[in-house]
């Protein structure tokens, strides 16, 4: 019998995991798994739990929660020598990484997706001494995800991020930074930057033409606008898929390794998969190609992990 370590966050999203918990475990048991269930107890608990599952040589980790809970599970697996596959049941407020994998939104549909699926190797980001699944970012709005109270996220969903973000408009500050990648060196004032491997960011910004297993990340940098009207135009061009990117202020490229260095006395504060990612003067992001396998359900024969 196959052994599954089931890690779930009862507080994620609208706290719906608890309502479906018995049904989920029953479905996995009927599919031939011996299920060990572990509700997360505190921040960082999923890191230790997933590392334990790897150490004890479980066949599969299933993570039920939001992007933050999944990020912790990824961290635990990446720190382990025995990297076992992860199945993800998205139950958070945004679930950006799940969109990239094509995981169904419904709890039981995602459960069935795991039961019928197969492991597919995916890229995992390395950020200094940590890891991420779909994004690291600095600057404007990046603190919105982890500063918005969970109860507000549960009630308002995506709207919570928008409302809280609007309150930050008047306090946006630029960062003087050196950016180095693939032999290129740029120095400028940036209000926002992100390194991504996702179909969307915060459930709002949609990104096209990406692969989850190509060994490179997508990088977006936004230079300091001259006034608030320019800032509004930049945000509008990012949130509208069919609109041409404002190339005067937005730099977009792909790379497998990039270094950000603060040229001021202040360190750069980052968000990592929607959670606080720390701050430092020098920050390095690297792509660990096909480092962890995720369970993906049935796909068309010619399909890939592209959006």
matplotlib code that plots the C-alpha trace (Angstrom):
import matplotlib.pyplot as plt

x = [0.0, 1.3, 1.9, 0.6, 1.5, -1.4, -0.5, -3.4, -4.0, -7.4, -7.2, -6.3, -8.6, -12.2, -11.4, -13.2, -10.7, -12.3, -15.7, -14.3, -11.6, -13.4, -14.3, -10.7, -9.2, -11.9, -11.2, -7.5, -8.1, -10.4, -7.6, -5.2, -3.3, -2.5, -3.1, -1.3, -3.0, -1.2, -3.0, -0.5, -0.1, 1.9, 3.8, 6.7, 5.1, 4.6, 8.4, 9.1, 6.2, 7.2, 10.9, 9.7, 7.7, 10.7, 12.9, 10.4, 10.2, 6.5, 5.4, 3.6, 3.0, -0.4, -0.6, -4.0, -3.9, -2.8, 0.3, 2.1, 1.5, 2.6, 5.8, 6.6, 6.1, 8.4, 11.1, 10.9, 11.3, 14.1, 16.1, 15.8, 17.9, 14.9, 12.6, 9.2, 6.4, 3.8, 0.1, -1.6, -5.2, -5.6, -7.6, -6.2, -7.3, -5.4, -3.8, -1.5, 0.7, -2.3, -3.4, -0.1, -0.4, -4.0, -5.3, -9.1, -10.5, -12.9, -11.6, -12.9, -12.0, -8.4, -8.4, -9.5, -6.9, -4.2, -5.6, -5.6, -2.5, 1.2, 4.4, 5.6, 9.0, 8.8, 11.3, 11.7, 13.1, 16.0, 16.0, 19.0, 18.6, 14.9, 12.8, 9.7, 7.2, 6.0, 7.2, 9.6, 9.0, 10.0, 8.6, 5.1, 2.2, 4.4, 3.6, -0.1, -0.3, 1.2, 0.0, -3.7, -5.3, -6.4, -10.0, -10.3, -8.9, -11.4, -14.3, -13.3, -11.0, -9.1, -10.9, -9.0, -5.7, -7.1, -8.5, -5.4, -3.2, -5.1, -4.3, -0.6, -0.6, 0.5, 3.5, 5.2, 8.9, 11.6, 14.7, 18.1, 19.3, 21.9, 20.5, 22.9, 21.9, 23.5, 26.4, 24.1, 24.3, 21.6, 21.4, 18.2, 15.4, 12.7, 9.3, 8.6, 10.3, 9.3, 10.7, 8.0, 7.0, 3.3, 0.2, -0.9, 0.2, -2.2, -5.0, -4.9, -1.9, -1.9, 1.3, 1.5, 4.0, 5.7, 6.7, 7.0, 9.9, 12.1, 14.9, 14.2, 12.1, 10.3, 11.6, 9.5, 11.1, 9.2, 11.2, 10.2, 7.5, 7.7, 4.2, 1.1, -0.5, 2.4, 2.1, -1.6, -0.7, 1.9, -0.5, -3.2, -0.9, 0.1, -3.4, -4.8, -3.5, -4.3, -2.6, 1.0, 3.5, 4.8, 8.5, 9.6, 9.1, 8.8, 11.7, 10.8, 13.2, 14.0, 17.0, 18.0, 20.0, 19.7, 21.3, 19.7, 21.9, 20.6, 22.6, 21.2, 21.8, 18.4, 18.2, 15.6, 12.4, 10.9, 7.7, 8.1, 5.0, 2.8, 4.6, 7.3, 10.6, 13.1, 15.4, 19.0, 21.4, 22.2, 19.7, 20.2, 17.5, 18.3, 16.2, 16.5, 15.3, 12.8, 13.8, 10.4, 7.7, 4.1, 1.1, -0.7, -4.0, -4.7, -3.7, -4.0, -1.2, 0.4, 0.0, 2.8, 3.2, 2.7, -0.1]
y = [0.0, 3.5, 5.9, 9.5, 12.4, 14.8, 18.3, 20.8, 24.3, 24.7, 28.5, 28.9, 30.8, 30.7, 27.8, 25.3, 22.4, 21.4, 20.9, 18.5, 16.8, 13.5, 13.2, 13.9, 11.3, 8.8, 9.4, 8.9, 5.8, 4.2, 4.9, 2.7, 5.2, 4.8, 8.4, 10.2, 13.5, 16.5, 19.9, 22.8, 24.3, 27.5, 29.4, 27.2, 23.9, 22.7, 22.9, 20.5, 18.2, 17.9, 17.3, 14.5, 12.9, 12.8, 11.4, 8.7, 7.8, 8.4, 7.9, 11.2, 14.5, 16.1, 19.8, 21.4, 25.2, 28.4, 29.4, 30.1, 26.6, 25.0, 27.2, 25.8, 22.2, 23.0, 24.3, 21.2, 18.9, 21.0, 20.7, 16.9, 14.3, 12.2, 14.5, 12.9, 14.2, 16.8, 16.8, 20.2, 20.9, 24.7, 26.2, 29.7, 33.2, 33.3, 29.9, 31.3, 28.2, 25.9, 27.9, 27.2, 23.5, 23.5, 22.1, 22.2, 24.9, 22.5, 20.7, 17.2, 17.8, 18.6, 15.5, 13.3, 15.1, 13.8, 10.3, 10.0, 12.0, 11.3, 13.1, 15.9, 17.6, 21.4, 24.2, 25.5, 28.9, 29.4, 32.8, 33.3, 30.4, 29.9, 28.5, 29.5, 28.0, 31.0, 34.4, 36.6, 40.3, 43.7, 47.2, 48.5, 46.3, 43.4, 43.7, 43.7, 39.9, 39.2, 42.4, 41.8, 40.1, 36.5, 37.1, 39.9, 37.7, 35.0, 37.4, 39.4, 37.1, 38.9, 42.1, 42.2, 42.6, 45.3, 47.4, 47.1, 47.9, 51.1, 52.3, 51.9, 54.1, 57.2, 55.6, 54.0, 54.5, 53.6, 51.5, 52.4, 49.0, 47.1, 44.1, 41.5, 38.6, 36.8, 39.2, 42.2, 45.0, 47.6, 50.4, 52.3, 53.4, 50.7, 50.8, 47.2, 44.0, 40.3, 37.0, 34.6, 31.1, 31.4, 32.0, 34.8, 36.8, 37.5, 36.2, 39.4, 40.0, 37.4, 36.3, 34.6, 32.4, 30.6, 27.1, 25.5, 23.3, 25.2, 26.2, 30.0, 32.5, 35.5, 38.8, 42.1, 45.4, 48.7, 51.9, 54.9, 56.8, 60.6, 61.1, 59.3, 59.4, 57.4, 54.9, 54.4, 53.8, 51.2, 49.4, 49.5, 48.0, 45.2, 44.2, 44.2, 41.2, 42.7, 46.1, 46.6, 46.8, 50.3, 49.7, 53.1, 52.0, 48.2, 45.8, 42.2, 39.3, 35.6, 34.2, 31.3, 33.4, 37.0, 39.2, 42.3, 44.7, 47.6, 50.8, 52.6, 52.2, 50.3, 46.6, 45.3, 43.8, 40.9, 38.8, 35.1, 33.2, 35.8, 35.7, 37.9, 36.9, 38.9, 41.8, 42.0, 44.2, 41.5, 39.0, 36.1, 34.2, 30.9, 28.4, 24.8, 23.1, 20.2, 20.0, 18.7, 16.6, 17.7, 15.5, 16.5, 15.0, 13.7, 16.0, 15.9, 13.8, 16.8, 19.3, 20.7, 22.7, 25.9, 28.3]
z = [0.0, -0.9, 1.9, 1.7, 4.1, 4.0, 5.1, 5.3, 6.5, 8.1, 8.0, 4.3, 2.0, 3.2, 5.6, 3.5, 3.9, 7.3, 5.6, 3.1, 5.2, 5.7, 2.0, 0.9, 3.2, 2.2, -1.5, -1.1, 1.1, -1.5, -4.1, -2.2, 0.0, 3.6, 4.7, 7.6, 8.2, 9.6, 10.2, 10.3, 13.7, 13.1, 10.5, 9.2, 10.4, 6.8, 6.2, 9.0, 8.1, 4.5, 5.4, 7.8, 5.0, 2.8, 5.6, 6.4, 2.7, 2.1, -1.5, -1.8, 0.0, -0.5, 0.4, 0.9, 1.5, -0.2, -2.0, 1.3, 2.6, -0.6, -0.6, 2.9, 1.7, -1.3, 1.1, 3.2, 0.2, -1.4, 1.9, 1.8, 0.0, -0.8, -2.8, -3.1, -5.4, -4.2, -4.9, -4.4, -3.4, -3.8, -1.0, -0.6, -1.7, -4.9, -5.8, -8.5, -8.9, -9.2, -12.3, -13.9, -13.4, -14.5, -11.2, -10.9, -8.5, -6.6, -3.6, -4.6, -8.2, -7.3, -5.1, -8.0, -10.2, -7.8, -7.7, -11.5, -12.1, -12.6, -11.4, -13.7, -12.9, -12.5, -11.9, -8.4, -7.6, -5.2, -3.3, -1.2, 1.4, 0.7, -2.2, -4.0, -6.4, -8.5, -7.4, -5.5, -5.7, -4.2, -4.2, -4.7, -3.4, -2.6, 1.1, 0.4, 0.4, 3.7, 5.5, 4.6, 7.6, 6.9, 8.0, 5.5, 2.8, 3.7, 3.4, 0.3, -1.6, -4.4, -3.6, -0.3, -2.1, -4.4, -1.6, 0.6, -2.4, -3.2, 0.3, -0.5, -3.6, -1.8, -0.1, -3.1, -3.0, -5.6, -5.0, -6.5, -7.6, -9.6, -11.6, -13.0, -15.3, -18.3, -18.4, -18.4, -15.7, -15.2, -12.6, -12.2, -9.8, -9.6, -7.9, -8.5, -9.7, -9.8, -10.9, -11.8, -13.0, -13.0, -15.2, -12.9, -9.9, -7.0, -9.2, -11.1, -13.3, -16.1, -17.8, -21.1, -22.9, -20.0, -19.1, -15.7, -16.7, -19.1, -16.7, -16.9, -15.1, -16.3, -14.9, -14.9, -13.7, -13.5, -13.4, -11.3, -13.1, -13.4, -11.9, -10.6, -14.0, -15.5, -12.6, -13.4, -17.1, -16.1, -13.8, -16.5, -19.2, -16.8, -15.8, -19.4, -21.4, -24.8, -24.2, -25.3, -22.4, -21.7, -22.7, -21.5, -17.9, -18.0, -18.7, -19.3, -20.0, -19.1, -17.3, -15.0, -12.6, -11.5, -8.7, -7.2, -5.2, -3.3, -4.0, -1.0, 2.7, 2.9, 2.2, -0.2, 1.3, -0.6, -0.7, -1.5, -2.8, -1.1, 2.3, 3.8, 2.3, 4.4, 3.4, 2.4, 0.5, -2.1, -3.2, -5.7, -7.5, -9.3, -11.3, -10.1, -13.2, -12.7, -9.0, -7.7, -9.3, -8.9, -9.5, -12.7, -13.8, -17.3, -20.2, -23.9, -25.6, -27.2, -24.3, -22.3, -19.1, -21.0, -20.5]

ax = plt.figure().add_subplot(projection="3d")
ax.plot(x, y, z, "-o")
ax.set_aspect("equal")
plt.show()
